[in-house]
Amino acid sequence: MNTNRPLLREILHPAVLVGVLGYFVDIYDLTLFGIVRVASLNALGIVDAANKFHGLWLLNVQMIGMLVGGLAFGILGDRRGRLTVLFGSILLYSIANLLNGAITSLPQYYALRFLAGVGLAGEIGGSITLVTEVLSRQNRGYGTMLVAAVGVTGAIAGAFVAKMTDWRTAYYLGGGMGLVLLALRLSVAESGMFRAMNQSARPLPRGRFFALFTDRKRFLKYLRCILIGLPSWFVVGILALLSPEFGKALQIDGPVVAGTSIMLVYAGLTFGDLASGLLSQWLHSRKRVVCGFIFFTLAAVALYFSAWGRSATFFYSVLFLLGLGIGYWALFVTIAAEQFGTNMRSTVATTVPNFVRASTNIITLAFQGFTALLGGIVPAALAVGLICIGIALWALSGLEETHGKDLDYLEPL
């Protein structure tokens, strides 16, 4: 690796640029369901309370698909290569979303959100793994920052597309963009670290997912990598997705639209990813920056639930701040990738964000349970949010600092 290349030239590496476009399409497709949830289910005859019920369970099914896909694509990335993951994942979710635009029944919706989830699982972990291995240790944080910060604008694009077109067309556009991206990816080269490992004279153990659980120290490190991401999907899966319901419960003055809420959260997330990435490079620390952003999220959650009777404009502003607070997503995945050796890096970097996404199932179930226990969605969400943030801070405290760490090594399995 030539570490003397100009910074701009290095971070505009083809792997970074294609990762940016890939994550853009990934986030567009990932958030599109939340944006068109009400309209698409209404079109299938699912209205009112049933709309909310099936909306939550369709999200859960998508997240289960991402958990399955994260396991499959993570292991595949360590055994067959980083590019195999990127090609396979985008092909699957592109086809699933094209078909999603043509559904005529609720069972079809469930099946295709599961398949789309499987495909979407490989994108961010595969891209972050490749970028961390092709850029220098001094500058890889800039590359992963760019992938996430530009990529998450896919949610903003999804909200605009959903406003300008019907929900079926929005799904068709997502699938079409994915297939175009697939052609662009053909020009990206495989990671040099992976090629060197693959050409070793002796067979090397790699992609052994269950090896993460056979050593206590390794397991705790893996678990902590997952848990620091919990606040992100509490914000997206509860506070943003169900913002219309919270708007009514908090007596917000004016209508609150889920699509606008999700768009603003991801707009904040874009700025947050840029800020957290830059700060981690300038401060030479991943942990201190993530800690600061988690506390910022805590403050924004408190502001969200103190917005009783305020205007919809104020409420939307708080949603933007929530997105800013969880804008350590790229940094969180980068930390996971940097914790493990080349023979396990893809498995970890791909499964960790998808375990966090799949935790939406646990978060929503806890939210429903607390709603019955505490007698309302506001105290229930506040309780779940405080638990998620507390767990994330505990998890972060036990991880090593990885800024500038040499990643060219193998994990002893």
PyMOL commands that set and color helices and strands:
alter all, ss='L'
color gray80, all
select helices_A, chain A and resi 7-11+14-43+48-80+82-100+106-120+123-134+140-151+153-164+167-187+192-198+209-213+216-227+230-240+243-249+258-283+287-305+312-325+329-339+345-374+377-397
alter helices_A, ss='H'
color red, helices_A
deselect
rebuild
show_as cartoon
